[in-house]
Amino acid sequence: MSKQHHEISKQVALTIRRKRENLNFSQEYMAAKLDIAQSTYHEMESGKSSITIDRLAAICQIFDISVNGILEDIPIESIPY
């Protein structure tokens, strides 16, 4: 994985965590809605495993936002070129 790809993945995971916390959703709740183990969800949200586009779309559906709602919150200056 390139440094840029890794940084983008990390920023997506961080943004998902912030949005989840703002909605007062637990990791257990998210894991149940996604039909995955809580430990798997934790690994995604902590950046230890990648989030697929399909999984990102499912998370956004739970949050009732578009995928752009996640991506637009990533500060562009945090992505190395």
C-alpha positions as CSV (number, residue, x, y, z in Angstrom):
1,M,0.0,0.0,0.0
2,S,1.4,3.4,-0.9
3,K,2.0,6.1,1.7
4,Q,-0.8,8.2,0.1
5,H,-3.3,5.3,0.1
6,H,-2.5,4.4,3.7
7,E,-2.9,8.1,4.8
8,I,-6.3,8.3,3.0
9,S,-7.5,5.0,4.6
10,K,-6.4,6.3,8.0
11,Q,-8.3,9.6,7.5
12,V,-11.4,7.8,6.4
13,A,-11.3,5.6,9.5
14,L,-10.8,8.6,11.7
15,T,-13.7,10.4,10.1
16,I,-16.0,7.4,10.5
17,R,-15.1,7.2,14.2
18,R,-15.8,10.9,14.7
19,K,-19.2,10.6,13.0
20,R,-20.1,7.5,14.9
21,E,-19.2,9.2,18.2
22,N,-21.2,12.3,17.3
23,L,-24.2,10.0,16.7
24,N,-23.6,8.3,20.0
25,F,-23.4,4.9,18.3
26,S,-21.3,2.2,19.9
27,Q,-18.9,0.0,18.0
28,E,-21.1,-2.9,19.0
29,Y,-24.1,-1.2,17.4
30,M,-22.2,-0.6,14.2
31,A,-20.9,-4.1,14.1
32,A,-24.4,-5.5,14.6
33,K,-25.8,-3.3,11.8
34,L,-23.0,-4.4,9.5
35,D,-23.4,-8.0,10.5
36,I,-19.7,-8.3,11.5
37,A,-17.8,-9.0,14.7
38,Q,-17.1,-6.0,16.9
39,S,-13.4,-6.8,16.7
40,T,-13.6,-6.6,12.9
41,Y,-15.3,-3.2,13.1
42,H,-12.7,-2.0,15.6
43,E,-9.9,-3.0,13.2
44,M,-11.5,-1.0,10.4
45,E,-12.2,2.1,12.5
46,S,-8.7,2.0,14.0
47,G,-7.1,1.7,10.5
48,K,-5.7,-1.7,11.1
49,S,-7.7,-3.1,8.2
50,S,-8.9,-1.5,5.0
51,I,-12.5,-0.4,4.5
52,T,-14.0,-1.6,1.2
53,I,-16.1,0.7,-0.9
54,D,-19.1,-1.5,-0.2
55,R,-18.5,-1.4,3.5
56,L,-18.1,2.4,3.4
57,A,-21.4,2.7,1.6
58,A,-23.1,0.5,4.2
59,I,-21.6,2.6,7.0
60,C,-22.8,5.8,5.3
61,Q,-26.3,4.3,5.0
62,I,-26.3,3.7,8.8
63,F,-25.2,7.3,9.3
64,D,-27.8,8.5,6.8
65,I,-25.2,10.4,4.8
66,S,-23.6,10.0,1.4
67,V,-20.1,8.7,0.9
68,N,-19.2,12.3,0.0
69,G,-20.3,13.2,3.6
70,I,-17.3,11.1,4.8
71,L,-14.8,12.2,2.1
72,E,-15.5,15.9,2.3
73,D,-14.5,15.9,6.0
74,I,-11.0,14.7,5.2
75,P,-8.6,17.6,5.4
76,I,-6.8,17.8,2.0
77,E,-3.6,18.9,3.7
78,S,-3.4,15.6,5.6
79,I,-2.9,13.7,2.4
80,P,0.7,13.5,1.2
81,Y,1.4,14.0,-2.5
